[in-house]
Structure formats: structure tokens, C-alpha cells
Amino acid sequence: MKNRENTGDMTFPELPPCDQDPKSLPLRTPTTESDGEEGVEVREATEAMDQSKTNEDKEIVAQEENGRIKHGPKRVTFPCDDDIVSGALEPKDPWRHAQNVTVDDVITSYSQACQKLNCKQIPKLTRQLQDLTDLSGRVETMDLKGERLDHKACEALEEIFKRVQFKMVDLEQTNLDEDGASALFDMIEYYESATHLNISFNKHIGTRGWQAAAHMMRKTNCLQYLDARNTPLLDHSAPFVARALRISSSLTVLHLENTSLSGRPLMLLATALKMNIVLRELYLADNRLNSLQDSAQLGNLLKFNNCIQILDLRNNHIYKKRNKKKRRVCVCTYHVCIYIPLNIIH
């Protein structure tokens, strides 16, 4: 109680009233802190810059609203003609290895390639190379019929194609797969290795193999004869071949017997060949072509293409009924009219 009484007797000094509003006090800035003329000049310069920028922004907005913005002229300059191209590189000559080459050089290069790729040499091919005498022109034949060619064996053949050109390259029944076939066709196209090519009885070249074959047919200027008998040309591969035949510049003879052409593949092939003016002989035997859609496609082909001289349709189901015992098909072009007897279909 005593403490409370003593506290109540205490007196506090009165504070003077606040004369200024805290909001009106100036901010502490470098300009206000400096007492000299420099602070005033800095403040005035800053205010002038802000005012100038504000005026420019207002003017740009007004011009955008009125659509009257005018851009200055633009100029594009180019260097002199001598300075545009700094250098040039000539394409590789595919025949740089064939200059002054001998038979021993070819055999040695092929042997080294087989050792490098760890594959066996083909004795049949080695004997053919040993029998060569003149390498200045195209050699008659490279005969690999019946040999088993895997991807490595095909890669080793490039050392021969680099140095020797052939009239006929026979790859019949060589068990080519997609990798080996695409590699070989690329080589034949690049080195122009053959004028006649036989790839018949190779059932596993697949889509990539046919795609490479189509590229070869389209790009090479020397390939005149292609034999692809018993090599299936299915729906997913036919478009590549059709596009190649539309613009093929050198192929004159094409064998497609027993290649499963009936239906869409034949439609694509016939449509493309309407525009082909080079092909002279087309062999389509044993393809089970029918008398409905397939015959209509062939009729349209012969209507628009007057360059095909021979069209072989043996052993197909296309016929014109003459009587109960005889059925035959008449295949006509502007140059040749061929009657092909057919077996009676029971």
C-alpha cells in the first residue's frame, strides 16, 4: 500500500505539442542532405529527364492511336561478289580408285576388305577376277548366283565396284536381307556398276531393300535392265518403285514375274507407268492378276502409254471368254498386238 501511495504522488513533465505533420517531413535523400548547390542541380536534372520521358511516351501513344507512326528507311547491304564465297570443295570422284588399276590390285583390295570385315572371300568371285584381262571398259559379268551374301559380304564387294564396272551383275538367289540389299543397291547406283541387274529369287530384301532399289532406278543413268522375278513387291514397298518408274530415265526392260502385284501394287505401278516414255518391255506373268480391277488398270495403262512394246501376262486370271473351251487374252499396244493363251480356270 505504501508503494502505491508513493507512485500516485509522482508528477510527469508535460511534452510540447507537435508542430508538424510527420507526412510533411522531407525524405532523406542525397539531394536534401546536401546543403550546397549540387543537390539542387541533381534534383532539377532528374525532374527534367522524367518530364521529357513522360512527354515522349505520351507522343508515342498518341501516334499509335492515330496510326501515324513513321519508321525510318531500312537498308540492306551485301558484300562484293568476290567475298560472298570464301571457298569451294569439289565432290569426290567415285572413280579415283580405278585409275591405272590392275587385276592384282582389285584382288588385293577385296582380300583386305574381307579380312577387315571378318568375312570369307567368295572363291567363285575370286576366280572370275583372276580371269579378267582388260579393265578399261565394262567387264561382261559378275556372277554371284546362288552365293549367300550377308551384310559383311556385301560391304566387301565395294572394293571391287570402286575399280571395275560390269555389264551384268547377277545376284539371283543370294539370300539378300534388307541391310545387304540396300548396301548393294547404293553401291551400284553410286559407282554405276551395271547396265543389267538380276535380283530375282530374293524374298527377304524388305521395304528398305526396295526403297534402295527404287532410288537406284531413279538416279542411275546406265541401268537398262532389271530382273526382279520372285522377289515380292508388297503394298508398303510398291509406292517407292512406282515413284521411281514415273521418272526413270534409263530402264527399258523390267521383269516382275511372280512378285505379288495383284491389287494395290499393280494400281500404283500402272498409274506411274502412264507417264513413263522409256520402258519398252514389261513382264508381269504369274502374278494372279484378275479380270476386274487389275485388267482395268492395265487397260488404262495401255491407253495412255504408247511406248511399251511388249507386255507379258502369262499365267494370270485375265481372259476374254470366247466360248466354253477356249479362253485367251488379247494384249495390244500401239506397236505390238500379242495374243497370250491361258489355262482354263475351272
Summary of the structure (lengths in Angstrom):
residues: 346
radius of gyration: 43.5
end to end distance: 136.2
largest distance: 147.5
contacts: 920
relative contact order: 0.05
helix: 41%
strand: 11%
